[in-house]
Amino acid sequence: MAFRTDTLEEVSLPDPVAGAGQVLIRNRAAGVNNIDLLIRQGLLPAEATPLPHVLGVEGAGVIQDIGAGVDGLSIGDRVIWLGNLGAGGYAPFTAIDATYVAKIADTISFEVAAAAPVAYATARNTIFSYGAPDTGAWVLVHSAAGGVGVAALQVARNAGLRTIALTSSGKLDFALSQGATVAIDRSARDVVHQILDITGGQGVALSLNSVGGPTILRDLRVLSDFGQIISFGHLGGAPEGTAVDLLTPYFNKSIGIRSSDLYTLWRTRKDAFKAMLQQIATDLETCAINPQVHCVLPSAEAIIAHEGLKSGRAMGKFVLRHDP
């Protein structure tokens, strides 16, 4: 499935081949992510997405072939994977380094499994990689009903953290069902007051912020001493404010603002990333996590999934199905 900026279209391309250190995966399902929309809109550098570009950075399927030097994986294994831009989850086959692949149990459906890699790797990275909060601390989760938001609520709950979910009014009960301690309407005028009231005036130890725009400045008002904002997306536009606006008023609280891109870990700390992906596979098997799939569509209907994701009405993730 290749793309133009206004649509998606099927094209005939050669099937990939497993090189040294790689496996060839017959994709059975693929997760749909915001980065797919950004690529279609031409918002990423052209050199990073040369045409024809096959979308899809995560998926689940069965190993069809194995390149030289691969250990611990076999033909026929059911797996999840997370790749870079152009990995081709929307296509029938993906060739990818074995580092970015983990086996999954037979009890897990491909559709559910395909919804896990990006969301739960992002959640684990933002919660644990930069100094995890103490048990019982409060964590603020933006876009809490989306794929990453749901993952963050579940991962934080499992780690003994308390969460405040920010989402639209119609999704509050859904966020609570996914592990949120409290859910707040993100459009309420008194969001800051509500957060401070919930935390007894102490504020949150961590804000997981995928929105950007004016919300970074607002989050600063609800951070506890030594609190952190992890900015990992700009769904609401580029973050507003200068360094003076963001840091000077809160100097005496020793707060931090960090940008986080999962691909930094993916690219530079491969052993840590592999361990994270294997932990996600284990958590799927033990039901410690439960990815929420909003809708499963045939891969030929990817454009419908994109429009649904863009609408902001989804609860959980859109997944594309590849027929065997």
C-alpha positions in Angstrom: 0.0 0.0 0.0 1.8 3.1 -1.2 0.6 6.7 -0.9 0.1 10.1 -2.4 -0.7 13.0 -0.1 -4.4 13.0 -0.9 -5.0 9.2 -0.9 -3.6 5.7 -0.6 -3.2 3.4 -3.5 -2.1 -0.2 -4.1 1.0 -0.6 -6.3 3.0 -3.7 -7.3 6.4 -3.8 -5.6 8.8 -6.7 -5.2 8.5 -8.6 -2.0 11.3 -7.9 0.4 14.0 -10.5 1.2 15.5 -11.3 4.6 19.1 -10.2 4.7 21.8 -11.1 7.2 20.4 -10.6 10.7 16.9 -10.2 9.4 13.6 -12.1 9.3 10.9 -12.0 6.7 7.5 -11.7 8.2 4.2 -12.5 6.5 2.1 -9.7 8.0 -1.3 -10.7 9.3 -2.2 -7.3 10.9 -0.7 -3.8 11.2 -1.3 -1.0 13.6 -2.3 2.5 12.3 -0.4 5.4 13.9 -0.3 9.2 13.7 3.0 9.1 12.0 1.3 7.4 9.0 -0.9 10.5 8.7 2.0 12.9 9.0 3.8 11.0 6.2 0.7 11.3 4.0 0.4 15.0 4.7 4.0 15.5 3.6 5.1 16.8 7.0 8.2 14.7 7.3 11.4 15.3 5.3 11.1 14.0 1.8 14.4 12.1 2.1 13.0 10.1 5.0 10.0 9.0 3.0 10.9 8.6 -0.7 8.2 7.5 -3.1 6.8 4.9 -3.4 6.6 4.7 0.3 4.9 1.8 2.0 3.3 2.8 5.3 3.2 0.9 8.6 5.8 0.8 11.3 4.4 -2.0 13.4 2.7 -5.3 12.9 2.1 -8.9 13.8 2.5 -12.0 11.7 4.4 -15.2 11.0 8.0 -15.6 10.1 8.4 -16.9 6.6 12.2 -16.9 6.2 15.3 -16.2 8.3 18.6 -14.6 7.2 22.1 -15.6 8.3 23.1 -15.0 11.8 19.6 -15.0 13.4 19.2 -16.9 16.7 16.2 -17.5 18.8 13.6 -17.2 16.1 12.3 -19.9 13.7 10.2 -20.1 10.6 6.5 -20.4 11.6 6.9 -18.3 14.8 4.1 -15.9 15.5 5.7 -12.5 16.2 5.2 -8.8 16.8 7.6 -6.2 15.3 8.4 -2.5 15.3 10.3 -1.0 12.5 11.4 2.3 11.0 9.7 4.4 8.4 9.0 2.3 5.3 9.0 -1.0 7.2 5.8 -1.7 5.3 3.2 -3.0 7.8 0.5 -2.1 5.3 2.1 -4.6 2.8 1.9 -8.4 2.9 5.6 -8.8 3.9 8.1 -7.0 6.0 11.9 -7.8 6.2 13.3 -6.5 9.5 16.3 -6.9 11.8 15.6 -9.7 14.3 16.4 -7.2 17.1 13.0 -5.6 16.6 11.0 -8.8 16.6 9.5 -10.7 19.6 7.6 -14.0 19.7 4.0 -14.0 20.9 1.8 -16.7 22.3 -0.7 -18.7 20.2 -3.5 -17.3 22.5 -3.0 -13.7 21.2 -4.9 -12.6 18.1 -2.8 -10.9 15.4 -5.2 -7.9 15.5 -4.7 -7.3 19.2 -0.9 -8.0 19.0 -0.5 -5.5 16.1 -1.9 -2.7 18.3 0.7 -3.2 21.0 4.3 -2.4 19.8 4.2 1.3 19.2 1.8 2.2 22.0 3.3 0.1 24.8 6.9 0.8 23.8 6.1 4.5 23.9 4.4 4.2 27.2 7.2 2.2 28.8 9.9 4.5 27.3 8.2 7.7 28.6 7.4 6.3 32.1 10.6 4.4 32.8 13.5 5.7 30.7 14.0 9.1 32.3 13.7 8.4 36.0 10.5 6.6 36.9 8.3 8.2 39.5 8.1 6.7 43.0 5.3 4.2 43.7 2.0 6.0 44.4 3.1 9.2 42.5 0.6 11.0 40.2 1.0 10.8 36.5 -0.9 13.0 34.0 -1.8 11.3 30.7 -2.9 13.4 27.8 -5.0 11.9 24.9 -5.8 9.2 27.4 -8.3 7.3 25.2 -5.9 6.9 22.2 -3.6 3.9 21.7 -0.6 5.3 23.6 -2.9 6.9 26.2 -4.5 3.5 27.0 -1.1 1.9 27.1 0.2 4.5 29.5 -2.8 4.1 31.8 -2.3 0.3 32.0 1.5 0.4 32.3 1.4 3.1 35.0 -1.3 1.2 36.9 0.9 -2.0 36.8 3.8 0.0 38.2 1.8 1.2 41.2 1.4 4.8 39.9 -1.8 6.9 40.1 -3.0 8.4 36.9 -5.1 11.4 35.9 -6.5 10.9 32.4 -7.2 13.9 30.2 -9.6 13.2 27.4 -12.9 14.4 25.9 -16.1 14.2 27.9 -17.5 11.2 26.1 -14.4 9.1 26.8 -14.1 9.6 30.6 -15.7 6.2 31.5 -13.5 4.5 28.9 -10.4 6.0 30.4 -11.4 4.8 33.9 -12.0 1.3 32.5 -8.4 1.2 31.2 -6.9 1.9 34.6 -7.1 5.7 35.2 -7.5 6.7 38.8 -9.3 9.8 37.8 -10.5 11.1 34.5 -10.9 14.8 33.6 -12.6 16.5 30.6 -9.7 18.1 28.8 -11.9 21.0 27.7 -12.9 22.1 31.2 -11.9 25.6 32.1 -10.6 24.6 35.6 -8.3 21.7 34.5 -5.4 23.1 36.5 -7.5 23.5 39.6 -8.9 20.0 39.3 -5.5 18.4 39.0 -4.1 20.3 42.0 -7.2 19.4 44.0 -6.9 15.7 43.1 -3.2 15.7 44.1 -3.8 17.6 47.4 -2.0 20.6 46.0 1.2 18.7 45.4 0.9 18.3 41.7 2.0 15.5 39.3 5.4 13.9 39.2 5.1 13.2 35.5 3.1 14.5 32.6 3.0 12.4 29.4 2.2 15.0 26.8 1.6 14.0 23.2 -0.4 17.2 22.5 2.1 20.1 22.6 0.6 23.5 21.6 -0.3 25.5 24.7 -0.5 22.4 27.0 3.2 22.4 27.9 2.8 25.8 29.6 -0.3 24.6 31.4 1.4 21.4 32.6 4.1 23.4 34.2 1.5 24.8 36.6 0.6 21.3 37.9 4.1 19.7 38.3 5.3 18.7 41.7 8.8 19.5 42.9 11.3 17.6 40.6 8.4 16.9 38.3 8.9 16.2 34.6 7.0 16.8 31.3 7.8 14.2 28.7 6.8 15.8 25.3 6.5 13.1 22.7 4.0 14.4 20.2 2.5 17.6 18.8 -1.1 16.7 18.0 -2.1 20.2 19.0 0.8 22.0 17.2 4.3 22.9 18.1 4.8 23.7 21.9 4.3 27.3 22.7 6.6 29.5 24.9 10.2 30.4 25.0 12.8 28.9 27.3 12.2 31.9 29.6 8.5 31.2 29.7 8.9 27.5 30.3 11.7 27.4 32.9 12.3 30.6 34.7 9.0 30.8 36.7 9.6 27.3 38.0 13.3 27.4 38.8 12.7 26.8 42.5 10.8 23.6 41.8 13.7 21.9 39.9 11.3 20.7 37.2 12.3 19.2 33.8 10.9 19.3 30.2 12.2 16.6 28.0 11.5 15.7 24.4 11.2 12.0 23.7 11.3 10.1 20.4 11.0 6.3 20.7 13.3 5.9 17.7 16.2 7.3 19.7 16.0 4.2 21.9 15.2 2.0 18.8 18.3 3.3 17.0 20.9 3.6 19.8 20.1 1.1 22.5 19.1 -2.0 20.6 19.4 -4.4 23.5 17.2 -2.2 25.7 14.7 -2.0 23.0 14.6 -5.7 22.4 14.1 -6.3 26.1 11.2 -3.9 26.1 9.6 -5.6 23.1 10.0 -9.0 24.7 8.4 -7.6 27.9 5.4 -6.4 25.9 5.0 -9.9 24.4 5.2 -11.4 27.9 2.6 -8.9 29.2 0.3 -9.7 26.4 0.5 -13.4 27.2 -0.1 -12.9 30.9 -2.9 -10.3 30.3 -1.0 -7.7 32.3 -1.8 -5.4 29.4 -4.9 -5.3 27.1 -4.5 -3.3 23.9 -7.8 -1.7 22.9 -8.7 -2.0 19.2 -11.2 0.5 18.1 -11.8 -1.0 14.7 -10.3 -3.7 12.4 -10.4 -3.0 8.7 -9.1 -4.8 5.6 -5.7 -3.4 4.5 -7.4 -2.1 1.3 -9.5 0.2 3.4 -6.5 2.0 5.1 -7.8 5.4 4.0 -10.9 4.8 6.2 -8.7 4.0 9.2 -6.8 7.2 8.5 -9.9 9.3 8.4 -11.2 7.7 11.6 -7.9 8.3 13.4 -7.9 11.9 12.2 -11.4 12.5 13.5 -10.3 12.0 17.1 -13.3 9.9 18.0 -11.5 6.6 18.3 -11.1 4.8 21.6 -8.0 2.6 21.2 -6.3 1.9 17.9 -7.3 1.2 14.3 -5.8 -2.0 13.0 -5.5 -3.2 9.4 -6.1 -6.9 8.6 -4.2 -8.9 6.0 -6.0 -12.0 4.8 -3.8 -15.2 4.9 
